[in-house]
Amino acid sequence: MASRYAVIDKSNRVINVIVWDGLTEWQPPSGCMVKETQEASIGDFWMEDLQDYVRPLSILKPAEV
């Protein structure tokens, strides 16, 4: 059965989310790792200390007058 995985780069940012059975031969891109997840999205950060993903706050640009 396939599961959802986050592809995480060396800066701990989620760069992709994939569905993988965990058995079929596949390698993440060089310098990346994968972690099973149901909630992570592209742009989130993996926080090793928390063992969880953190979504960065969006900074809204003020309306131009």
URWO-V786826 format. One line per field, one symbol per residue. ss: DSSP state (@ for helix, = for strand, . for the rest). phi: phi as a letter, one per 30 degrees, with the letter a starting at -180 (. if undefined). psi: psi as a letter, one per 40 degrees, with the letter a starting at -180 (. if undefined). A space follows every 10 residues. Layout:
# URWO-V786826
ss: ???
phi: ???
psi: ???
This chain:
# URWO-V786826
ss: ..======.. ..======== .......... ..====.... ....===... .===...... .....
phi: .dbcbcccdd cicdcabbcb dicedabdee icbbbdaccd bejdbdcedd hacbcdddcd ddddc
psi: hiihihhhae eehheihihi eedhhihiih eiiihhiedi iheihhhdde fiihhihhhh hihh.
